[in-house]
Amino acid sequence: MLDNCALLLFCALAVAPAFCSQHVAVRSTPGFSASDQETMREIVELERLTKEAILHRDADFSVKTLADDYVAITPLGQITTKQDAISARRSGELRYEFVNVTEMVVRLYGDTAVVTARADVKGNQLGEDFSGPYRYTRIWVRRNGHWQTVSYQATVTQ
């Protein structure tokens, strides 16, 4: 049972791209072009929208933002796909009450953005609590002018 809960939690977190905290800000930084700074703002906004989507169990957001070849690794080492993540969202068995993202870092490599962050969550799946702190990495790729998540990995922390 716990393995299934962890799998669905992971799917939900994967769809919650970085859960963007309201404390995240992008400032003018020497060494970053105006274009890079705008791209970072786009990614931070996608993270914010992801957070809203998981809190409201919006599976359509996952349909739009997860790449067809999306792959994720759960805190228990299981591999999940786009369809797994969408199914977890649509099932209604997974519920978040609270998500707070901090320590977010966005790094750019051309049309690829790597997000690392800390997420403190409160929620349950099938009545089993999975609240606690996590760290995650999400990889976004710009394809045909649109950002999609291609990979995600989450780790439970203390």
Secondary structure, 3 states (H helix, E strand, C coil): CHHHHHHHHHHHHHHCHHHCCCCCCCCCCCCCCHHHHHHHHHHHHHHHHHHHHHHCCCHHHHHHHEEEEEEEECCCCCEEEHHHHHHHHHCCCEEEEEEEEEEEEEEEECCEEEEEEEEEEEEEECCEECCEEEEEEEEEEEECCEEEEEEEEEEECC
